[in-house]
Amino acid sequence: MGEITNVTEYQAIAKQKLPKMTYDYYASGAEDEWTLQENREAFSRILFRPRILIDVSKIDMATTVLGFKISMPIMIAPSAFQKMAHPDGEYATARAASAAGTIMTLSSWATSSVEEVASTGPGIRFFQLYVYKDRKVVEQLVRRAEKAGFKAIALTVDTPRLGRREADIKNRFVLPPYLTLKNFEGLELGKMDQASDSGLASYVAGQIDRTLSWKDVKWLQTITTLPILVKGVITAEDSRLAVENGAAGIIVSNHGARQLDYVPATISALEEVVKAARGQLPVFLDGGVRRGTDVFKALALGAAGVFIGRPVVFSLAAAGEAGVRNVLQMLRDEFELTMALSGCTSLADITRNHVITEADKLGVMPSRL
């Protein structure tokens, strides 16, 4: 393999290196994988309206997220089981994020605990939370994340049940025996049993609370002072409810197209969610971001920043910490170039007028706005 010139090239290397069950777990989406493909393709239908003859000799990509200063609006999304990709797992990801001056989100289902990740050194970290049926477990976990210096909770709200991921069913996916869900190790919830379909789907069915509702977002605010990001909003209606229920922010996400198939790409849902939030909280996006141009498009449509998922696990599998560092650097460099060629010297310069969407071409705005 020659020199890596873009983020996507890591996927092929990861596929070569990883066992089939592991690669399929990371790469696959739900059912027909229509949304999986659409998360990428929707970006390609958004075009630029660059402005020229602007002094772009100095470009500032820095921003603040929930009051924390970061070097660029590109952050790391939570991905489970990172030690399946590389022995250093979440440690490597945490160090790469810190070196890049950006935020890492640790998954509830990490193969390294909140304390272990905190021990890698300084860095701004968020904790992704799944709400278990046993609320004592949730309270304990949130307290531990707080104590370990995590700065926000990203509450996943699109997973009352696990989506139908057929690759995992075919492979009888289960966490390898040498790994555990480190955050749950002492609670007898750290192991995943072999099942007749997907071991993860069985684990979720047994442990994750299907009754989760907006009142639980309120409940979370009573057990922690950490800001709560609601991850998995894709409609205007839920955007408004997030504001009403005191969320600190929204992550427009379709869970990497792994839950409900035939939902829109996140970049297609973004503007609807942003408009409904009416500037009352920041709106972020994950899903399908593979280029600096994608980052620019998301910001032009109102996102305050983006999170990347699969590029992290694929680069981790290919080259460990150096791979993740390289992904963050490549996206940063591409984003900086996109800004320069669009005539923007700071994030504030990026406006809706810098892009043209399918809806613009048709002369219609998205419905329900």
N, C-alpha and C positions, 0 to 999 in steps of 0.2 A: 504493500500500500504506500503510495507516494505521500506528499505533504497534504495535511488536512487543510482545506481552504474554506469549508463552511460546516455549520453545525450538523446538518443532515448526514454528512459522511460518516459520522460516528455510529449511526444505526447499523450499517452494514458490517462494521467491525465488531460491534456488540453481538450481532447475530452469529458471526463466525465463532466468537469466543465463548458464548454462554450456552449452557445446556438448553435444549429446546423448551422444556417446561418453564424455565426462568425467562428466556427471551420472550416467549409467547405471553407470559404474565404481564410483562412491561409493555409489550407492543400492541396487544389486542384491544379491541373495543367491544361494545355490546352488540349482540345479534348480527345484523347484516353489515355492521360497521359503516353505515352510511354517514352518520355524524362524524365518525373518525376521519373519514376522507374530507368531509365538508368543512371541518375545523381548519384544514389547510386551504382548501380550494376557495373558500369565501374570501380569504385574504387576497388571493390572486385576482379577484374581481374588483378590488378597490384600486383606483388609479390616482396618481399624484397630479397636483397643479403647482409645480415648483415656481418660486419667485426668484428672479435673477438680479444681478448687479446689486447685491447686498454684501457688505463687508462681513465675511465669515472666517476671518483670520483667527478669531477666538470663539470657541464654543464651550458653553457650560451646560453639562448634562445633570448636574447635581439637583437633588430634590429632597423634600422631607416627606416621610410617611408616618402618620400618627405622631408627628413632632420629632421623629428621629431623622437625622441628616444622613442621606446615603449618596453614593457617588453617581448613581444613574437609576432610572426608573425600571430597572430589570432586576427581579428578585427570584428566589428559588421557591417553587411550590413544594408542598409535602408529597413525598413518594414513599410508599411503604417498603420494608424489607431490603434496604440498600446493600446489606452485606451479602445478599444473593448475587449482586452485580460485581462486588469487589470486597476483599477481606476488610478493607478500611471503612467501607460503608459510609455511614452518616458522619463519621469523624472527618473523612476526606472532604465531604461536601461542606461541612461547617467551616473547615479551614479555608477552602476555596472561596466561599462567600465572604468570609472575614477579610481575606487578602484583597478581594475586589471591592471592598467597602460597601457591601450590600447585605440584604436580609435573607436569612435562610428560614424556611418553615419546616419544623420537624413533625413527621407524622406520628400520630398516636401509635401506629403499628410499626414503629421503627425497630430495627434490630440493635439499636444502641439507646440507652435510657437518656432522659432529660439531663440527669446529673453527668453522665459520661460525655454528652455533647457539650455541656457547659464547661467541662474540664479541658476542652481543646484550646481554650483561651478566650480573649475578648471577642465580641461580635454581637450584632443585634439579631435576636432570634425570636420567631413567633412559634407557637405550638398549635398544631392542628388537633382538634378534638372530635372524637366520636363519642356520643353519649350512650353509655352502657345502661342496661336495665337496672343494675345495682348502682344507685346514685352515690353511694359511699365511695365507690371506686372512682367515679367522676370527680368528686370533691377532692379526694386524695391526690389524684393525678394533676388537677388544676393547681392545688397547693404546691405540689412538688415542682411544677413548671415555674410557678411564681418564685419559689425559693431559689431555683436554679438560675434566676435572672432572665427568664423569657419575658418578652415585653407586650405580647398580645396573644389572644386566643383566636384561631381561625376555626369557627364552628362549621363543620360540614353538615349541610342540611338536605342533601339530595340522596341520602342513602338510608332510608328506613329499612330497605331490603337491598341486597346486592344485585346489581344488574346482571343479565344473563350473558356471561362471557364464555362463548362456546369453546374457545381454545382451552380455557381452564377446565372445562367439563371433560373435554377429550383427553387432556393430559392428567386428569385427576389431580389437579394442582394442590400441593400442600407445601408448607414451609419446610425446607430441608431440616433433618433431625438435629444438625449441629447449630441451628439458629433458634432463637426465641423472640417473642414480642417483649423486648427488654423492659418496657414500662410496666408490664403486667406480671413479670416473673414471680414476685413474691406473693401474688394474689391468686395463684393457681389458674391464671387466665393466659399464661404466656405461651402455651403449647397449642398447636392446631392438629386436630385428628384427621387421619386419612378418611375420606368419605367416598360414597359411590359416585359423586359427581365432582364438584369443586370443594376442597376442604375449607377454603375461605368463605364460600357461600354458606356452608353449614355453620361455621364459626359465627358469622354475622347473624344468621337466623337465631342462633342460641343466645347471643350476647347483646346485640345492638337493639336499642329501644325504638320500637315502631310507633310508640305513642308520642314521640317528639313533636312539639308544637311551639308556637310563638311564646306561650307562657313559660316554656323552658329557657328561652332566651332571657326573659325577665329573671327567672330563677338563677341562672348563671351569674347575672349581675349582682345578686345578693351574696354569692359565695366568693367573688373575686373583684378586685378593683381594676384588673387588666381590661383594656378595651377589647370589645368583641367584634370580630369581622364575621359577617355571615357569608359563607362560601357555598355557592350553588344557586344563586339567584339568576333567572334569565327572563323575567317578565316585569313589566311596569307595576303590576299589582303588588308583587312581592317586594319590589323596590320600595314602594310607599310604606308597606308594612314594616320593613326593616327600619326605616326612618322612625316610624311611630313607636316601635318597640325598643328604641334606644341603642341600636347597633352603632358602632363607631365607624363602620365601613362595610362595603359590599365587595365580594369577589364574584364577578360574573364568570360562572364556570359550569360546564356540563360534565365535570369529573373526567376530563380527558376522553369524553365520548364512551365512557365505560358503564353508564347507568341506563338512561332511557335513550334508545336509538330514535332517530328522526326528530330530535330537537334541533333547533337551528345551531349553526356555528356560533361560538361565543362572540366573535367579532360582528356577527349579524344582529345579535341580541343587545349588544353593548349600548347603542344609542338610546334605545327604548328605556333601558334601566337608568342610564345617566339622566335623561330628561325627567323621569318620574322622581328621581332623588332631589331634583331642584337645587343642587349645590349644597344640600344640608349635610352630606357626608361624602367622603371620597369613594370612588368606584374603581376597582381594579379588574383585571382580566387575566384568565389563564386559558390555555387550550389552543394549540396549533402555532404558537410563536416559534419560528425557526430562523428568522432573519431580522436584521436591524430595521428593514422596511416595515416589517410587521409591527414592531414596537412603535414606530412613528405613526402608522395607521391607527393603532389603538389610542394613542394619545390625541390624535386629531379628532377622533370620535368621542373624546371625553374621558378616557381612562386616566387615572392619576399614576398608573404604573402597571406593569405586567409581571406575571409569574411564569417561570418555565419548569416543566416537569420531566417529560421523557428525555429531552436533550441531556439532562443531568445524569440520569441512570445509564444512558447509552455511553456517554463520555466517561463515566465512572468505570463502567465495564471495560472500556477500551484502554484507558490510561490512568485510572485512579484519580487522585487529587489533581494531577497535572491536566488531565482531560477536562475536568470540571472548570478549572481555572481558564483553560483555553476556550471553552464554550462561552464563558462570561466575557472574556476579552474580545472574542470574535464578534459577539452580539454588540458589545460596546462600540467597537471600531466601525461596524456597519451602521449602527444607529447614528454615530457622530457624522459619518459620511452622508447619510440620508439627510440629516439636518442641514449640513453645509450645502448640499446640492438643492435643497428646497428653500434655502435662504433663511434659515432659522438659527439664531445664535444662543437661544436659551429655550427651556421647555415652554415658557410663557408665550414664545413666538409661534408655537405650533397651534394652528387654528383649524376649525372645520373647513375653511376655504382652501386648505392645502390638499384636500382629498375629494375625490368624486366616487360615490357609491352607485350600486345598481339602482337604488331608489332615486338618486339624483338624476340618473340618465333617463329614467322613466317619468321624471317630473312629479313623483309622488313621495310623500313622507311615509315612514312606517305607521301602521294603524295604531289606534288607541293612544295617541299622544296629545 
